[in-house]
Amino acid sequence: MDKTDLMEYFIQLAKEHYPEGFDKIVLPPPVFLSMGAEFINIDQKNAKIEVKFPVPESTLNPFGSMQGGVIAAAIDNAVGPLSMLVGPINFTRDMSLKYRRPVSKDYEYIIVKAVLTEKKGRRLFFSAEVIDPEGNLLVSAKLMNWIVE
């Protein structure tokens, strides 16, 4: 599927997952669009998602690497859509990142791979990896989302 088909597929899955109140959800999220994100893979059955993000000059720190907060936002923008497909309405409550290598200005893009690792009560646990175009691990993350009552 191309990126337009994957976005439509995601919206359809979200609509099925949130039959009541779907009209109050803004999809795609404005921040997802403003970051230039695009879905690469959506695997609802195995609770996995892959999202591609460009590395524009506007996101670089003084050393020519993507700023850490922008990397965290990319991770949150991959886990967010996945969280919509695997649980009720929820939000990111805790995120821990381990930066291994810088996201170079020379990369055209990065890919965030996220997976649901556990559901426990009102908590959803995720792990995520940021990889470069060659598949090298740049950042790993653990997230916990809280289900809204």
C-alpha positions in Angstrom: 0.0 0.0 0.0 1.2 3.5 -0.6 1.2 6.2 2.1 -2.3 7.5 1.1 -3.7 4.0 1.3 -2.1 3.4 4.7 -3.5 6.7 6.1 -6.9 5.7 4.9 -6.5 2.2 6.3 -5.4 3.7 9.7 -8.5 6.1 9.7 -10.8 3.2 8.9 -9.2 1.0 11.7 -9.6 3.9 14.2 -13.2 4.4 13.1 -13.9 0.8 13.8 -12.1 0.9 17.1 -13.9 4.1 18.3 -17.4 3.7 16.9 -18.8 6.2 19.4 -17.2 9.6 19.5 -15.2 9.1 16.3 -16.5 12.5 15.1 -14.6 14.2 17.9 -11.2 12.7 16.8 -9.0 14.7 14.4 -7.4 12.3 11.9 -4.8 12.5 10.8 -3.5 14.5 13.8 -2.2 18.0 12.8 1.2 17.3 14.5 1.6 14.0 12.5 1.1 16.0 9.3 3.3 19.0 10.4 6.2 16.5 11.1 5.8 15.1 7.6 5.1 11.6 9.0 4.0 8.8 6.9 2.9 5.2 7.7 5.2 2.5 6.4 3.4 -0.5 8.1 0.4 -0.9 10.3 0.0 -4.4 11.9 -3.0 -4.2 14.2 -3.1 -7.9 14.8 0.5 -8.0 16.2 0.2 -4.4 17.6 3.1 -3.0 15.6 3.5 0.1 13.6 6.3 1.7 11.5 6.3 5.5 10.7 8.8 7.4 8.6 9.8 11.0 9.5 11.9 13.4 7.4 14.9 15.0 8.9 14.5 18.7 7.9 17.0 21.4 8.7 14.5 23.1 11.0 14.8 20.2 13.5 18.6 20.3 13.8 20.6 21.4 16.9 23.8 23.5 16.8 25.8 20.3 16.1 23.9 19.3 13.0 21.8 16.5 14.6 18.1 16.2 15.1 17.2 17.8 18.4 16.3 15.2 21.1 12.9 16.6 21.8 12.0 16.3 18.1 13.1 12.6 18.2 10.9 12.1 21.3 8.0 13.8 19.3 8.6 11.4 16.4 8.4 8.4 18.8 5.2 9.8 20.4 3.7 10.3 16.9 4.3 6.6 16.1 3.2 5.2 19.5 0.1 7.5 19.5 -1.6 6.0 16.4 -0.7 2.5 17.6 -2.2 3.2 21.0 -5.5 4.2 19.3 -5.7 0.8 17.7 -4.9 -1.3 20.7 -6.9 0.3 23.6 -9.5 2.7 24.6 -8.7 6.5 24.7 -5.3 6.9 26.4 -2.4 9.3 26.6 1.4 9.1 27.0 2.1 9.2 30.7 5.8 8.2 30.8 8.5 8.1 28.1 12.1 7.0 28.6 14.6 7.3 25.8 18.1 6.0 25.3 20.0 7.9 22.7 22.6 5.7 21.2 23.7 7.6 18.1 22.8 11.1 16.8 20.2 11.5 14.0 22.5 13.0 11.4 21.5 15.9 9.1 22.7 13.6 6.3 19.8 11.2 6.8 16.9 11.9 4.5 14.6 10.3 7.1 14.3 8.1 10.2 11.9 5.3 10.9 10.2 4.7 14.2 9.2 1.1 14.9 6.8 0.7 17.8 5.1 -2.3 19.4 2.7 -2.9 22.3 4.5 -5.1 24.8 1.9 -5.4 27.6 -1.5 -4.3 28.8 -2.0 -4.2 32.5 -5.1 -2.6 34.1 -5.3 1.0 32.8 -1.7 0.9 31.5 -0.4 0.2 28.0 3.3 -0.5 27.7 5.2 0.1 24.4 8.7 -0.2 23.2 10.0 1.8 20.2 13.2 2.0 18.1 14.4 4.8 15.9 16.5 3.5 13.0 18.4 5.3 10.2 17.9 4.6 6.5 20.4 1.7 6.7 18.6 0.1 9.6 21.1 1.1 12.3 19.6 1.6 15.8 19.8 5.3 16.9 17.4 5.5 19.8 15.4 3.1 21.9 12.4 4.0 24.0 9.9 2.6 26.6 6.5 4.2 27.0 3.6 3.8 29.3 0.2 5.1 28.3 -2.7 5.6 30.7 -6.2 4.6 29.7 -8.7 7.4 30.4 -11.8 6.3 32.3 
